[in-house]
Amino acid sequence: RGGAYDMVEEYDAVVSTIGGTPADPTADSEGNINLIEACIAKGKEQGRMPKFVLVTSIGTGDSQGAPPPQVYEALKPVLLEKVKAEDKLKELAEANGMEFCIVRPGGLKSEPATGTGVLTEDVNICGAIHRADVASLVVK
């Protein structure tokens, strides 16, 4: 522990956008799992569980078929690690009564927000979205 865990007395929500690269994807699993576990520990300490929002990627879990095959193969190391984080979040959230949400954006663009991003539960949709639009959707 330490760092952010000790710097904040109470949490209402935690949003994780931790991610690695295809060359070193371990942050996608280990980094997120460490944060999920710290969030639960803080929730127990403060007597109420914060909400956890995990931002992963389209192509993860049951959305594996959404991106084109060549895109999935290029990102596969990262996507497999993100699945581990999603699975651990579901497991620990259920065991500890923590509300959570998983957001799987498509390809991320580093341009100003458009205000046109949408949330959907359709696991077959794949496209690009601006990072600022993802941020706006996550805080809703």
C-alpha positions in Angstrom: 0.0 0.0 0.0 0.9 3.6 0.1 0.8 6.4 -2.4 -2.8 7.4 -3.4 -4.3 4.9 -0.9 -2.8 6.8 2.1 -3.3 10.3 0.6 -7.1 10.2 0.4 -9.2 9.7 3.5 -12.4 8.5 1.7 -13.3 7.5 -1.8 -16.7 7.6 -3.5 -15.5 6.2 -6.7 -12.3 5.0 -8.4 -11.7 5.2 -12.1 -8.9 3.2 -13.6 -7.5 3.8 -17.1 -4.3 1.9 -16.4 -2.9 0.3 -19.5 0.3 -1.2 -20.9 1.6 -1.9 -24.4 1.6 -5.0 -26.5 5.3 -5.2 -25.7 4.7 -5.0 -21.9 1.0 -5.5 -21.1 1.4 -6.5 -17.4 0.0 -3.1 -16.1 -3.3 -4.1 -17.7 -3.7 -6.9 -15.3 -1.4 -6.4 -12.3 -1.7 -2.6 -12.1 -5.5 -2.7 -12.3 -5.8 -5.7 -9.9 -3.6 -3.9 -7.4 -5.9 -0.8 -7.7 -9.1 -2.9 -7.4 -7.7 -4.6 -4.2 -6.7 -1.3 -2.7 -10.1 0.1 -3.5 -11.8 -2.7 -1.6 -9.4 -2.4 1.3 -10.2 1.3 1.6 -13.9 0.5 1.3 -13.7 -1.9 4.2 -11.7 0.7 6.2 -14.2 3.5 5.5 -17.3 1.3 6.1 -18.7 1.6 2.6 -17.6 0.5 -0.8 -16.7 3.0 -3.5 -17.9 2.4 -7.0 -15.1 1.1 -9.3 -15.0 2.1 -13.0 -12.6 0.1 -15.1 -11.8 1.4 -18.6 -10.4 -1.5 -20.7 -10.9 -1.9 -24.5 -13.2 -3.2 -27.1 -12.0 -6.7 -28.0 -11.9 -7.7 -24.4 -14.1 -10.5 -23.0 -17.3 -11.0 -24.8 -16.5 -8.2 -27.2 -13.6 -10.2 -28.7 -15.3 -10.4 -32.1 -15.9 -6.7 -32.5 -12.5 -5.5 -33.8 -11.2 -6.8 -37.2 -9.0 -9.9 -36.7 -5.8 -8.2 -37.6 -6.5 -5.5 -34.9 -7.3 -8.1 -32.3 -4.1 -10.1 -33.1 -2.0 -6.9 -32.8 -3.6 -6.0 -29.4 -4.0 -9.6 -28.2 -1.3 -9.4 -25.4 -2.9 -6.3 -23.9 -6.5 -7.6 -24.4 -5.7 -10.9 -22.6 -4.3 -9.0 -19.6 -7.3 -6.7 -19.5 -9.6 -9.8 -19.3 -7.7 -10.8 -16.2 -8.5 -7.4 -14.6 -12.1 -7.5 -15.7 -12.5 -11.0 -14.2 -10.9 -10.1 -10.9 -13.0 -7.0 -10.7 -16.2 -9.0 -11.2 -15.1 -11.6 -8.6 -14.0 -9.2 -5.9 -16.9 -6.8 -6.5 -19.4 -9.6 -6.0 -17.6 -11.0 -3.0 -17.4 -7.5 -1.3 -20.6 -5.8 -2.4 -18.9 -3.2 -4.6 -20.7 -1.5 -7.4 -18.7 -1.5 -10.6 -18.8 -0.6 -14.3 -16.6 -1.7 -17.2 -16.2 0.6 -20.1 -14.7 -0.7 -23.3 -13.9 2.1 -25.7 -12.7 1.5 -29.3 -9.6 3.0 -30.8 -8.5 6.1 -28.8 -7.8 9.4 -30.5 -5.9 12.2 -28.9 -8.0 15.1 -30.2 -10.4 17.5 -28.5 -13.8 16.1 -27.4 -16.6 15.9 -29.9 -19.4 15.4 -27.5 -20.8 12.7 -29.7 -19.5 9.6 -27.8 -22.2 7.1 -26.7 -22.4 4.2 -24.3 -23.8 1.0 -25.6 -24.1 -2.6 -24.3 -23.7 -3.9 -27.9 -20.5 -6.0 -27.8 -20.2 -6.0 -31.6 -19.7 -2.3 -32.1 -16.2 -1.2 -32.9 -14.9 2.3 -33.9 -12.7 5.1 -32.7 -13.4 7.6 -30.0 -11.6 10.6 -28.6 -10.0 10.2 -25.2 -11.8 13.3 -23.9 -15.2 11.8 -25.0 -14.4 8.6 -23.1 -13.6 10.7 -20.0 -16.9 12.6 -20.3 -18.8 9.3 -20.5 -17.0 7.7 -17.6 -17.9 10.5 -15.2 -21.6 10.5 -16.0 
